[in-house]
Amino acid sequence: MQTCSVAAWLFFHGGHAGDASGITVDLAQFNLTEDDVLHFCFRLDEASAAQRAGKEVCRLKGGRQQTKVAKIYWGIRPDLHFRVDMALEAFAQACPDTEIVEPWAVDWDDPEEIWKNTLLVNPLPGIVFSCFDLAAEKLLDVAKTALPADECYRLSTTGWDNLVPHCLQERKMLTTVDQLVFHPH
């Protein structure tokens, strides 16, 4: 009687919607090739999340004739700029009667001094679409030190990753995307 052993390897990979990198682990270190591995890649539906965030911002802040909208991008991750751009696009589609004016954009990794100068020199936006929650929190913290209290009070932002629930509770961050669904809705 002859016995045979079959080794099965499963590789689970989580990636972003725009990430087409496939397997990012060096399989050779385990003496494996891609033919030895069944690869499952789970991608987050970030495009739909961005669209829902934009529609929610319209519901919360829409109905105005003109809205000043600024952007915070993640400078070191330009592949995630779509989070901001798609949410803003969805906001514009959901609130078609609103004229959108974009006074400025900054990158997450810009020094705080640039953020302060941007807030002081440019028109204050009503909404700042942000690439993730920590950028939204940074903006709110910088605004507290750079702006008068009444202007800081009028500033709202969006986020991503559900990292700073206190900003949601204080209604300073209008939306966030909970990618891990720890706190749905």
Helices and strands as residue ranges (DSSP letters): E 9-15, G 27-30, G 34-36, E 37-43, H 46-61, E 66-73, G 78-80, H 81-94, E 99-101, E 105-107, H 112-121, E 127-130, H 133-146, H 149-154, E 156-157, H 165-169
